[in-house]
Amino acid sequence: MNHTINPVKRHRERCREVRADMGDYLDGDLESSAGAAVRRHVRWCPSCRRMLRNLTRTVSGLRALDAPPVGADQTEAG
Ligand SMILES: [Zn+2]
């Protein structure tokens, strides 16, 4: 049984996945496969690229404004 996937629908699902991964990507948790997928996606998806830009600005702005002295949950070193 062949079920043709609607490319638009597929694209939207991809966008959802990428946007869900953006938070971790900005945290630096996704330097491997998922991070690469985000980067590759935003290269051809303007709307996601725009969103990633906004997120990047927001995150870096928040970090600059209020940087916690100590408080890292990251115990595992990659
Ligand atoms: Zn997208």
PDB file of the backbone (N, CA, C, O) and the ligand in Angstrom, with CONECT records:
HET     ZN  A 101       1
ATOM      1  N   MET A   1       0.827  -1.196   0.000  1.00  0.00           N
ATOM      2  CA  MET A   1       0.000   0.000   0.000  1.00  0.00           C
ATOM      3  C   MET A   1       0.868   1.256   0.000  1.00  0.00           C
ATOM      4  O   MET A   1       1.655   1.492   0.917  1.00  0.00           O
ATOM      5  N   ASN A   2       0.710   2.019  -1.010  1.00  0.00           N
ATOM      6  CA  ASN A   2       1.484   3.251  -1.071  1.00  0.00           C
ATOM      7  C   ASN A   2       0.636   4.444  -0.650  1.00  0.00           C
ATOM      8  O   ASN A   2      -0.411   4.728  -1.231  1.00  0.00           O
ATOM      9  N   HIS A   3       1.102   5.104   0.337  1.00  0.00           N
ATOM     10  CA  HIS A   3       0.396   6.280   0.803  1.00  0.00           C
ATOM     11  C   HIS A   3       1.249   7.505   0.471  1.00  0.00           C
ATOM     12  O   HIS A   3       2.307   7.724   1.062  1.00  0.00           O
ATOM     13  N   THR A   4       0.779   8.271  -0.455  1.00  0.00           N
ATOM     14  CA  THR A   4       1.550   9.448  -0.845  1.00  0.00           C
ATOM     15  C   THR A   4       1.476  10.511   0.246  1.00  0.00           C
ATOM     16  O   THR A   4       0.397  10.921   0.673  1.00  0.00           O
ATOM     17  N   ILE A   5       2.628  10.931   0.670  1.00  0.00           N
ATOM     18  CA  ILE A   5       2.666  11.946   1.712  1.00  0.00           C
ATOM     19  C   ILE A   5       2.629  13.335   1.097  1.00  0.00           C
ATOM     20  O   ILE A   5       3.392  13.668   0.190  1.00  0.00           O
ATOM     21  N   ASN A   6       1.728  14.113   1.619  1.00  0.00           N
ATOM     22  CA  ASN A   6       1.626  15.489   1.161  1.00  0.00           C
ATOM     23  C   ASN A   6       2.893  16.247   1.557  1.00  0.00           C
ATOM     24  O   ASN A   6       3.216  16.342   2.741  1.00  0.00           O
ATOM     25  N   PRO A   7       3.611  16.787   0.568  1.00  0.00           N
ATOM     26  CA  PRO A   7       4.882  17.469   0.868  1.00  0.00           C
ATOM     27  C   PRO A   7       4.700  18.644   1.811  1.00  0.00           C
ATOM     28  O   PRO A   7       5.567  18.919   2.639  1.00  0.00           O
ATOM     29  N   VAL A   8       3.588  19.330   1.691  1.00  0.00           N
ATOM     30  CA  VAL A   8       3.357  20.477   2.583  1.00  0.00           C
ATOM     31  C   VAL A   8       3.198  19.998   4.007  1.00  0.00           C
ATOM     32  O   VAL A   8       3.759  20.565   4.944  1.00  0.00           O
ATOM     33  N   LYS A   9       2.419  18.942   4.147  1.00  0.00           N
ATOM     34  CA  LYS A   9       2.208  18.408   5.487  1.00  0.00           C
ATOM     35  C   LYS A   9       3.529  17.907   6.071  1.00  0.00           C
ATOM     36  O   LYS A   9       3.837  18.110   7.245  1.00  0.00           O
ATOM     37  N   ARG A  10       4.285  17.251   5.212  1.00  0.00           N
ATOM     38  CA  ARG A  10       5.578  16.742   5.647  1.00  0.00           C
ATOM     39  C   ARG A  10       6.477  17.895   6.096  1.00  0.00           C
ATOM     40  O   ARG A  10       7.169  17.806   7.109  1.00  0.00           O
ATOM     41  N   HIS A  11       6.450  18.959   5.332  1.00  0.00           N
ATOM     42  CA  HIS A  11       7.262  20.126   5.658  1.00  0.00           C
ATOM     43  C   HIS A  11       6.858  20.699   7.011  1.00  0.00           C
ATOM     44  O   HIS A  11       7.704  21.057   7.830  1.00  0.00           O
ATOM     45  N   ARG A  12       5.556  20.777   7.226  1.00  0.00           N
ATOM     46  CA  ARG A  12       5.084  21.334   8.489  1.00  0.00           C
ATOM     47  C   ARG A  12       5.532  20.479   9.662  1.00  0.00           C
ATOM     48  O   ARG A  12       5.934  20.997  10.704  1.00  0.00           O
ATOM     49  N   GLU A  13       5.461  19.183   9.489  1.00  0.00           N
ATOM     50  CA  GLU A  13       5.893  18.299  10.574  1.00  0.00           C
ATOM     51  C   GLU A  13       7.378  18.471  10.837  1.00  0.00           C
ATOM     52  O   GLU A  13       7.825  18.445  11.984  1.00  0.00           O
ATOM     53  N   ARG A  14       8.128  18.644   9.780  1.00  0.00           N
ATOM     54  CA  ARG A  14       9.569  18.851   9.917  1.00  0.00           C
ATOM     55  C   ARG A  14       9.821  20.140  10.698  1.00  0.00           C
ATOM     56  O   ARG A  14      10.681  20.184  11.578  1.00  0.00           O
ATOM     57  N   CYS A  15       9.071  21.177  10.371  1.00  0.00           N
ATOM     58  CA  CYS A  15       9.233  22.447  11.064  1.00  0.00           C
ATOM     59  C   CYS A  15       8.942  22.278  12.549  1.00  0.00           C
ATOM     60  O   CYS A  15       9.644  22.834  13.393  1.00  0.00           O
ATOM     61  N   ARG A  16       7.921  21.519  12.859  1.00  0.00           N
ATOM     62  CA  ARG A  16       7.584  21.312  14.271  1.00  0.00           C
ATOM     63  C   ARG A  16       8.731  20.619  14.991  1.00  0.00           C
ATOM     64  O   ARG A  16       9.095  20.991  16.106  1.00  0.00           O
ATOM     65  N   GLU A  17       9.287  19.622  14.351  1.00  0.00           N
ATOM     66  CA  GLU A  17      10.397  18.898  14.962  1.00  0.00           C
ATOM     67  C   GLU A  17      11.593  19.823  15.176  1.00  0.00           C
ATOM     68  O   GLU A  17      12.200  19.853  16.246  1.00  0.00           O
ATOM     69  N   VAL A  18      11.905  20.561  14.140  1.00  0.00           N
ATOM     70  CA  VAL A  18      13.073  21.442  14.213  1.00  0.00           C
ATOM     71  C   VAL A  18      12.882  22.488  15.303  1.00  0.00           C
ATOM     72  O   VAL A  18      13.798  22.770  16.076  1.00  0.00           O
ATOM     73  N   ARG A  19      11.679  23.059  15.355  1.00  0.00           N
ATOM     74  CA  ARG A  19      11.435  24.102  16.366  1.00  0.00           C
ATOM     75  C   ARG A  19      11.456  23.520  17.764  1.00  0.00           C
ATOM     76  O   ARG A  19      11.851  24.192  18.717  1.00  0.00           O
ATOM     77  N   ALA A  20      11.039  22.293  17.888  1.00  0.00           N
ATOM     78  CA  ALA A  20      11.080  21.653  19.202  1.00  0.00           C
ATOM     79  C   ALA A  20      12.518  21.419  19.631  1.00  0.00           C
ATOM     80  O   ALA A  20      12.833  21.413  20.821  1.00  0.00           O
ATOM     81  N   ASP A  21      13.389  21.225  18.640  1.00  0.00           N
ATOM     82  CA  ASP A  21      14.798  20.957  18.955  1.00  0.00           C
ATOM     83  C   ASP A  21      15.595  22.237  19.146  1.00  0.00           C
ATOM     84  O   ASP A  21      16.720  22.199  19.643  1.00  0.00           O
ATOM     85  N   MET A  22      15.023  23.369  18.755  1.00  0.00           N
ATOM     86  CA  MET A  22      15.782  24.614  18.794  1.00  0.00           C
ATOM     87  C   MET A  22      16.240  24.973  20.200  1.00  0.00           C
ATOM     88  O   MET A  22      17.351  25.469  20.386  1.00  0.00           O
ATOM     89  N   GLY A  23      15.391  24.725  21.186  1.00  0.00           N
ATOM     90  CA  GLY A  23      15.753  25.046  22.564  1.00  0.00           C
ATOM     91  C   GLY A  23      17.009  24.322  22.982  1.00  0.00           C
ATOM     92  O   GLY A  23      17.936  24.918  23.531  1.00  0.00           O
ATOM     93  N   ASP A  24      17.031  23.037  22.718  1.00  0.00           N
ATOM     94  CA  ASP A  24      18.213  22.250  23.075  1.00  0.00           C
ATOM     95  C   ASP A  24      19.402  22.658  22.214  1.00  0.00           C
ATOM     96  O   ASP A  24      20.547  22.679  22.666  1.00  0.00           O
ATOM     97  N   TYR A  25      19.098  22.977  20.971  1.00  0.00           N
ATOM     98  CA  TYR A  25      20.166  23.383  20.065  1.00  0.00           C
ATOM     99  C   TYR A  25      20.860  24.637  20.597  1.00  0.00           C
ATOM    100  O   TYR A  25      22.086  24.740  20.557  1.00  0.00           O
ATOM    101  N   LEU A  26      20.071  25.582  21.093  1.00  0.00           N
ATOM    102  CA  LEU A  26      20.638  26.814  21.623  1.00  0.00           C
ATOM    103  C   LEU A  26      21.361  26.559  22.932  1.00  0.00           C
ATOM    104  O   LEU A  26      22.272  27.301  23.299  1.00  0.00           O
ATOM    105  N   ASP A  27      20.957  25.514  23.634  1.00  0.00           N
ATOM    106  CA  ASP A  27      21.642  25.171  24.872  1.00  0.00           C
ATOM    107  C   ASP A  27      22.955  24.464  24.606  1.00  0.00           C
ATOM    108  O   ASP A  27      23.760  24.265  25.517  1.00  0.00           O
ATOM    109  N   GLY A  28      23.165  24.092  23.378  1.00  0.00           N
ATOM    110  CA  GLY A  28      24.403  23.432  23.022  1.00  0.00           C
ATOM    111  C   GLY A  28      24.355  21.936  23.220  1.00  0.00           C
ATOM    112  O   GLY A  28      25.373  21.245  23.189  1.00  0.00           O
ATOM    113  N   ASP A  29      23.123  21.447  23.428  1.00  0.00           N
ATOM    114  CA  ASP A  29      23.000  20.014  23.662  1.00  0.00           C
ATOM    115  C   ASP A  29      22.972  19.217  22.364  1.00  0.00           C
ATOM    116  O   ASP A  29      23.167  18.001  22.354  1.00  0.00           O
ATOM    117  N   LEU A  30      22.731  19.916  21.295  1.00  0.00           N
ATOM    118  CA  LEU A  30      22.530  19.193  20.044  1.00  0.00           C
ATOM    119  C   LEU A  30      23.603  19.539  19.035  1.00  0.00           C
ATOM    120  O   LEU A  30      23.321  20.066  17.959  1.00  0.00           O
ATOM    121  N   GLU A  31      24.804  19.244  19.390  1.00  0.00           N
ATOM    122  CA  GLU A  31      25.875  19.560  18.452  1.00  0.00           C
ATOM    123  C   GLU A  31      26.047  18.461  17.424  1.00  0.00           C
ATOM    124  O   GLU A  31      26.767  18.612  16.437  1.00  0.00           O
ATOM    125  N   SER A  32      25.380  17.366  17.672  1.00  0.00           N
ATOM    126  CA  SER A  32      25.574  16.251  16.757  1.00  0.00           C
ATOM    127  C   SER A  32      24.510  16.206  15.666  1.00  0.00           C
ATOM    128  O   SER A  32      24.412  17.127  14.855  1.00  0.00           O
ATOM    129  N   SER A  33      23.728  15.158  15.643  1.00  0.00           N
ATOM    130  CA  SER A  33      22.820  14.933  14.517  1.00  0.00           C
ATOM    131  C   SER A  33      21.659  15.922  14.513  1.00  0.00           C
ATOM    132  O   SER A  33      21.371  16.536  13.486  1.00  0.00           O
ATOM    133  N   ALA A  34      20.994  16.078  15.650  1.00  0.00           N
ATOM    134  CA  ALA A  34      19.834  16.962  15.693  1.00  0.00           C
ATOM    135  C   ALA A  34      20.242  18.401  15.411  1.00  0.00           C
ATOM    136  O   ALA A  34      19.532  19.131  14.719  1.00  0.00           O
ATOM    137  N   GLY A  35      21.388  18.806  15.950  1.00  0.00           N
ATOM    138  CA  GLY A  35      21.861  20.159  15.704  1.00  0.00           C
ATOM    139  C   GLY A  35      22.132  20.380  14.230  1.00  0.00           C
ATOM    140  O   GLY A  35      21.812  21.433  13.677  1.00  0.00           O
ATOM    141  N   ALA A  36      22.713  19.396  13.613  1.00  0.00           N
ATOM    142  CA  ALA A  36      22.995  19.494  12.184  1.00  0.00           C
ATOM    143  C   ALA A  36      21.692  19.565  11.395  1.00  0.00           C
ATOM    144  O   ALA A  36      21.595  20.265  10.388  1.00  0.00           O
ATOM    145  N   ALA A  37      20.692  18.824  11.876  1.00  0.00           N
ATOM    146  CA  ALA A  37      19.404  18.837  11.192  1.00  0.00           C
ATOM    147  C   ALA A  37      18.762  20.216  11.278  1.00  0.00           C
ATOM    148  O   ALA A  37      18.166  20.700  10.316  1.00  0.00           O
ATOM    149  N   VAL A  38      18.896  20.840  12.447  1.00  0.00           N
ATOM    150  CA  VAL A  38      18.344  22.186  12.618  1.00  0.00           C
ATOM    151  C   VAL A  38      19.041  23.144  11.664  1.00  0.00           C
ATOM    152  O   VAL A  38      18.394  23.920  10.961  1.00  0.00           O
ATOM    153  N   ARG A  39      20.354  23.082  11.647  1.00  0.00           N
ATOM    154  CA  ARG A  39      21.099  23.992  10.771  1.00  0.00           C
ATOM    155  C   ARG A  39      20.727  23.790   9.309  1.00  0.00           C
ATOM    156  O   ARG A  39      20.535  24.743   8.554  1.00  0.00           O
ATOM    157  N   ARG A  40      20.631  22.513   8.933  1.00  0.00           N
ATOM    158  CA  ARG A  40      20.329  22.231   7.532  1.00  0.00           C
ATOM    159  C   ARG A  40      18.934  22.724   7.175  1.00  0.00           C
ATOM    160  O   ARG A  40      18.693  23.240   6.084  1.00  0.00           O
ATOM    161  N   HIS A  41      18.024  22.550   8.128  1.00  0.00           N
ATOM    162  CA  HIS A  41      16.648  22.941   7.861  1.00  0.00           C
ATOM    163  C   HIS A  41      16.529  24.454   7.682  1.00  0.00           C
ATOM    164  O   HIS A  41      15.877  24.919   6.747  1.00  0.00           O
ATOM    165  N   VAL A  42      17.151  25.218   8.568  1.00  0.00           N
ATOM    166  CA  VAL A  42      16.994  26.667   8.500  1.00  0.00           C
ATOM    167  C   VAL A  42      17.679  27.248   7.268  1.00  0.00           C
ATOM    168  O   VAL A  42      17.470  28.412   6.928  1.00  0.00           O
ATOM    169  N   ARG A  43      18.487  26.449   6.609  1.00  0.00           N
ATOM    170  CA  ARG A  43      19.144  26.959   5.398  1.00  0.00           C
ATOM    171  C   ARG A  43      18.139  27.168   4.287  1.00  0.00           C
ATOM    172  O   ARG A  43      18.286  28.071   3.464  1.00  0.00           O
ATOM    173  N   TRP A  44      17.126  26.335   4.268  1.00  0.00           N
ATOM    174  CA  TRP A  44      16.149  26.475   3.186  1.00  0.00           C
ATOM    175  C   TRP A  44      14.767  26.823   3.703  1.00  0.00           C
ATOM    176  O   TRP A  44      13.843  26.994   2.907  1.00  0.00           O
ATOM    177  N   CYS A  45      14.601  26.933   4.999  1.00  0.00           N
ATOM    178  CA  CYS A  45      13.291  27.290   5.535  1.00  0.00           C
ATOM    179  C   CYS A  45      13.386  28.673   6.195  1.00  0.00           C
ATOM    180  O   CYS A  45      13.837  28.788   7.335  1.00  0.00           O
ATOM    181  N   PRO A  46      12.965  29.709   5.486  1.00  0.00           N
ATOM    182  CA  PRO A  46      13.110  31.086   5.982  1.00  0.00           C
ATOM    183  C   PRO A  46      12.381  31.315   7.294  1.00  0.00           C
ATOM    184  O   PRO A  46      12.888  32.014   8.172  1.00  0.00           O
ATOM    185  N   SER A  47      11.212  30.743   7.435  1.00  0.00           N
ATOM    186  CA  SER A  47      10.438  31.006   8.643  1.00  0.00           C
ATOM    187  C   SER A  47      11.120  30.421   9.865  1.00  0.00           C
ATOM    188  O   SER A  47      11.146  31.053  10.921  1.00  0.00           O
ATOM    189  N   CYS A  48      11.675  29.215   9.736  1.00  0.00           N
ATOM    190  CA  CYS A  48      12.382  28.616  10.854  1.00  0.00           C
ATOM    191  C   CYS A  48      13.692  29.356  11.106  1.00  0.00           C
ATOM    192  O   CYS A  48      14.122  29.506  12.250  1.00  0.00           O
ATOM    193  N   ARG A  49      14.317  29.816  10.029  1.00  0.00           N
ATOM    194  CA  ARG A  49      15.566  30.567  10.186  1.00  0.00           C
ATOM    195  C   ARG A  49      15.312  31.834  10.994  1.00  0.00           C
ATOM    196  O   ARG A  49      16.099  32.214  11.861  1.00  0.00           O
ATOM    197  N   ARG A  50      14.197  32.470  10.685  1.00  0.00           N
ATOM    198  CA  ARG A  50      13.832  33.696  11.389  1.00  0.00           C
ATOM    199  C   ARG A  50      13.578  33.393  12.866  1.00  0.00           C
ATOM    200  O   ARG A  50      13.997  34.137  13.753  1.00  0.00           O
ATOM    201  N   MET A  51      12.890  32.293  13.101  1.00  0.00           N
ATOM    202  CA  MET A  51      12.572  31.936  14.469  1.00  0.00           C
ATOM    203  C   MET A  51      13.850  31.616  15.242  1.00  0.00           C
ATOM    204  O   MET A  51      13.992  31.990  16.407  1.00  0.00           O
ATOM    205  N   LEU A  52      14.758  30.935  14.596  1.00  0.00           N
ATOM    206  CA  LEU A  52      16.013  30.583  15.253  1.00  0.00           C
ATOM    207  C   LEU A  52      16.797  31.842  15.597  1.00  0.00           C
ATOM    208  O   LEU A  52      17.418  31.930  16.657  1.00  0.00           O
ATOM    209  N   ARG A  53      16.763  32.803  14.700  1.00  0.00           N
ATOM    210  CA  ARG A  53      17.442  34.073  14.957  1.00  0.00           C
ATOM    211  C   ARG A  53      16.855  34.758  16.183  1.00  0.00           C
ATOM    212  O   ARG A  53      17.579  35.217  17.067  1.00  0.00           O
ATOM    213  N   ASN A  54      15.534  34.816  16.216  1.00  0.00           N
ATOM    214  CA  ASN A  54      14.877  35.458  17.359  1.00  0.00           C
ATOM    215  C   ASN A  54      15.217  34.734  18.647  1.00  0.00           C
ATOM    216  O   ASN A  54      15.514  35.361  19.664  1.00  0.00           O
ATOM    217  N   LEU A  55      15.171  33.425  18.597  1.00  0.00           N
ATOM    218  CA  LEU A  55      15.481  32.645  19.791  1.00  0.00           C
ATOM    219  C   LEU A  55      16.914  32.892  20.235  1.00  0.00           C
ATOM    220  O   LEU A  55      17.190  33.036  21.426  1.00  0.00           O
ATOM    221  N   THR A  56      17.816  32.939  19.275  1.00  0.00           N
ATOM    222  CA  THR A  56      19.220  33.156  19.601  1.00  0.00           C
ATOM    223  C   THR A  56      19.408  34.502  20.289  1.00  0.00           C
ATOM    224  O   THR A  56      20.117  34.615  21.289  1.00  0.00           O
ATOM    225  N   ARG A  57      18.761  35.512  19.734  1.00  0.00           N
ATOM    226  CA  ARG A  57      18.867  36.844  20.333  1.00  0.00           C
ATOM    227  C   ARG A  57      18.285  36.833  21.743  1.00  0.00           C
ATOM    228  O   ARG A  57      18.868  37.391  22.672  1.00  0.00           O
ATOM    229  N   THR A  58      17.143  36.199  21.885  1.00  0.00           N
ATOM    230  CA  THR A  58      16.492  36.157  23.192  1.00  0.00           C
ATOM    231  C   THR A  58      17.362  35.445  24.211  1.00  0.00           C
ATOM    232  O   THR A  58      17.573  35.943  25.317  1.00  0.00           O
ATOM    233  N   VAL A  59      17.862  34.289  23.836  1.00  0.00           N
ATOM    234  CA  VAL A  59      18.655  33.499  24.768  1.00  0.00           C
ATOM    235  C   VAL A  59      19.928  34.237  25.157  1.00  0.00           C
ATOM    236  O   VAL A  59      20.253  34.329  26.341  1.00  0.00           O
ATOM    237  N   SER A  60      20.641  34.756  24.188  1.00  0.00           N
ATOM    238  CA  SER A  60      21.890  35.452  24.497  1.00  0.00           C
ATOM    239  C   SER A  60      21.601  36.705  25.312  1.00  0.00           C
ATOM    240  O   SER A  60      22.383  37.075  26.187  1.00  0.00           O
ATOM    241  N   GLY A  61      20.477  37.357  25.024  1.00  0.00           N
ATOM    242  CA  GLY A  61      20.100  38.536  25.788  1.00  0.00           C
ATOM    243  C   GLY A  61      19.812  38.189  27.226  1.00  0.00           C
ATOM    244  O   GLY A  61      20.251  38.889  28.138  1.00  0.00           O
ATOM    245  N   LEU A  62      19.077  37.114  27.439  1.00  0.00           N
ATOM    246  CA  LEU A  62      18.752  36.693  28.792  1.00  0.00           C
ATOM    247  C   LEU A  62      20.017  36.318  29.551  1.00  0.00           C
ATOM    248  O   LEU A  62      20.176  36.654  30.724  1.00  0.00           O
ATOM    249  N   ARG A  63      20.899  35.628  28.875  1.00  0.00           N
ATOM    250  CA  ARG A  63      22.133  35.215  29.543  1.00  0.00           C
ATOM    251  C   ARG A  63      22.974  36.422  29.933  1.00  0.00           C
ATOM    252  O   ARG A  63      23.589  36.444  30.999  1.00  0.00           O
ATOM    253  N   ALA A  64      22.996  37.417  29.069  1.00  0.00           N
ATOM    254  CA  ALA A  64      23.787  38.606  29.347  1.00  0.00           C
ATOM    255  C   ALA A  64      23.168  39.392  30.496  1.00  0.00           C
ATOM    256  O   ALA A  64      23.880  39.953  31.329  1.00  0.00           O
ATOM    257  N   LEU A  65      21.848  39.429  30.535  1.00  0.00           N
ATOM    258  CA  LEU A  65      21.172  40.195  31.577  1.00  0.00           C
ATOM    259  C   LEU A  65      21.293  39.524  32.938  1.00  0.00           C
ATOM    260  O   LEU A  65      21.655  40.151  33.933  1.00  0.00           O
ATOM    261  N   ASP A  66      20.989  38.266  32.954  1.00  0.00           N
ATOM    262  CA  ASP A  66      20.904  37.593  34.242  1.00  0.00           C
ATOM    263  C   ASP A  66      21.672  36.282  34.190  1.00  0.00           C
ATOM    264  O   ASP A  66      21.104  35.219  33.936  1.00  0.00           O
ATOM    265  N   ALA A  67      22.939  36.375  34.429  1.00  0.00           N
ATOM    266  CA  ALA A  67      23.739  35.164  34.425  1.00  0.00           C
ATOM    267  C   ALA A  67      23.861  34.618  35.843  1.00  0.00           C
ATOM    268  O   ALA A  67      24.431  35.270  36.717  1.00  0.00           O
ATOM    269  N   PRO A  68      23.339  33.452  36.062  1.00  0.00           N
ATOM    270  CA  PRO A  68      23.416  32.838  37.393  1.00  0.00           C
ATOM    271  C   PRO A  68      24.856  32.547  37.769  1.00  0.00           C
ATOM    272  O   PRO A  68      25.615  32.039  36.944  1.00  0.00           O
ATOM    273  N   PRO A  69      25.251  32.859  39.004  1.00  0.00           N
ATOM    274  CA  PRO A  69      26.631  32.648  39.465  1.00  0.00           C
ATOM    275  C   PRO A  69      27.014  31.168  39.421  1.00  0.00           C
ATOM    276  O   PRO A  69      28.030  30.784  38.842  1.00  0.00           O
ATOM    277  N   VAL A  70      26.191  30.375  40.036  1.00  0.00           N
ATOM    278  CA  VAL A  70      26.429  28.937  39.994  1.00  0.00           C
ATOM    279  C   VAL A  70      25.103  28.258  39.748  1.00  0.00           C
ATOM    280  O   VAL A  70      24.071  28.678  40.271  1.00  0.00           O
ATOM    281  N   GLY A  71      25.132  27.243  38.977  1.00  0.00           N
ATOM    282  CA  GLY A  71      23.872  26.550  38.748  1.00  0.00           C
ATOM    283  C   GLY A  71      23.869  25.862  37.412  1.00  0.00           C
ATOM    284  O   GLY A  71      23.224  26.293  36.457  1.00  0.00           O
ATOM    285  N   ALA A  72      24.595  24.802  37.376  1.00  0.00           N
ATOM    286  CA  ALA A  72      24.617  24.036  36.147  1.00  0.00           C
ATOM    287  C   ALA A  72      24.150  22.616  36.434  1.00  0.00           C
ATOM    288  O   ALA A  72      24.692  21.915  37.289  1.00  0.00           O
ATOM    289  N   ASP A  73      23.144  22.227  35.702  1.00  0.00           N
ATOM    290  CA  ASP A  73      22.671  20.866  35.895  1.00  0.00           C
ATOM    291  C   ASP A  73      23.484  19.876  35.085  1.00  0.00           C
ATOM    292  O   ASP A  73      23.292  18.662  35.166  1.00  0.00           O
ATOM    293  N   GLN A  74      24.376  20.415  34.320  1.00  0.00           N
ATOM    294  CA  GLN A  74      25.122  19.545  33.431  1.00  0.00           C
ATOM    295  C   GLN A  74      26.247  18.860  34.189  1.00  0.00           C
ATOM    296  O   GLN A  74      27.287  19.459  34.463  1.00  0.00           O
ATOM    297  N   THR A  75      26.024  17.623  34.514  1.00  0.00           N
ATOM    298  CA  THR A  75      27.048  16.877  35.237  1.00  0.00           C
ATOM    299  C   THR A  75      27.829  16.007  34.269  1.00  0.00           C
ATOM    300  O   THR A  75      28.963  15.600  34.523  1.00  0.00           O
ATOM    301  N   GLU A  76      27.171  15.740  33.147  1.00  0.00           N
ATOM    302  CA  GLU A  76      27.838  14.861  32.189  1.00  0.00           C
ATOM    303  C   GLU A  76      28.617  15.694  31.181  1.00  0.00           C
ATOM    304  O   GLU A  76      28.082  16.633  30.592  1.00  0.00           O
ATOM    305  N   ALA A  77      29.817  15.361  30.998  1.00  0.00           N
ATOM    306  CA  ALA A  77      30.631  16.042  30.000  1.00  0.00           C
ATOM    307  C   ALA A  77      30.597  15.246  28.716  1.00  0.00           C
ATOM    308  O   ALA A  77      30.822  14.036  28.694  1.00  0.00           O
ATOM    309  N   GLY A  78      30.305  15.974  27.635  1.00  0.00           N
ATOM    310  CA  GLY A  78      30.167  15.274  26.376  1.00  0.00           C
ATOM    311  C   GLY A  78      31.502  15.029  25.803  1.00  0.00           C
ATOM    312  O   GLY A  78      31.614  14.442  24.727  1.00  0.00           O
TER     313      GLY A  78
HETATM  314 ZN    ZN A 101      10.827  25.050   8.866  1.00  0.00          ZN2+
END
